[in-house]
Amino acid sequence: MAEALWDDFDADTIAVMQDGTHLLAVLWESAWRMRGGEDKPRDTSALEEEQAMGICTPQEFLPSCNVQEIAQFLSRPA
């Protein structure tokens, strides 16, 4: 399945991944600046696994998938 995805979308897939990564970085940086992230005291201790999972749930909101699993969430344009 992964090979079929790359065969169908090839360089377009890479371009979309690059664009998405860049957009996410811009959003995080913008939020950091807007809320004065550099000026706020921070707790740099690590989260416990249970705390981290509490932040990431519910898993149904945006499931994490590998290339073999993503097809069920994609559809081709008409």
C-alpha positions in Angstrom: 0.0 0.0 0.0 2.8 2.4 0.8 4.3 1.9 -2.6 1.0 2.6 -4.3 0.6 5.8 -2.4 4.1 7.0 -3.4 3.5 5.8 -7.0 0.3 7.8 -7.2 1.4 11.0 -5.5 5.2 10.9 -5.5 6.7 14.5 -5.4 3.3 16.0 -4.6 3.2 14.0 -1.3 6.7 15.3 -0.4 5.6 18.9 -1.2 2.5 18.7 0.9 4.4 17.2 3.8 7.0 20.0 3.6 4.2 22.6 3.4 2.4 21.1 6.4 5.6 20.9 8.5 6.4 24.6 7.7 2.8 25.7 8.5 2.9 23.9 11.8 6.2 25.5 12.7 4.8 28.9 11.8 1.7 28.4 13.9 3.7 27.2 17.0 6.1 30.1 16.7 3.3 32.6 16.2 1.4 31.3 19.3 4.7 31.4 21.3 5.3 35.0 20.4 1.7 36.2 20.8 1.5 34.8 24.3 5.0 36.1 25.3 6.6 32.6 25.6 10.1 33.9 26.1 9.0 36.1 29.0 7.2 33.5 31.0 8.7 31.2 33.6 8.7 27.6 32.4 8.7 24.2 34.0 11.2 22.2 32.0 10.6 18.9 33.9 9.4 16.0 31.8 5.8 15.0 31.7 4.9 11.6 33.1 3.5 9.3 30.4 0.0 9.5 31.9 0.1 13.3 31.8 1.3 13.3 28.2 -1.4 10.9 27.2 -4.0 13.0 28.9 -3.0 15.9 26.6 -3.2 13.8 23.5 -6.6 12.2 24.0 -9.2 11.6 22.7 -7.3 9.5 20.1 -10.3 9.6 17.8 -9.9 13.3 17.3 -6.8 13.0 15.0 -5.5 9.5 14.8 -1.9 8.9 14.1 -1.3 6.6 11.1 1.5 5.2 9.1 1.5 5.1 5.3 -0.1 1.7 5.3 -3.0 2.8 7.5 -3.7 6.3 6.1 -5.7 5.1 3.0 -8.8 4.5 5.1 -8.9 8.3 5.8 -8.2 9.5 2.3 -10.4 9.9 -0.7 -9.6 10.8 -4.3 -11.1 14.0 -5.7 -14.0 13.4 -8.1 
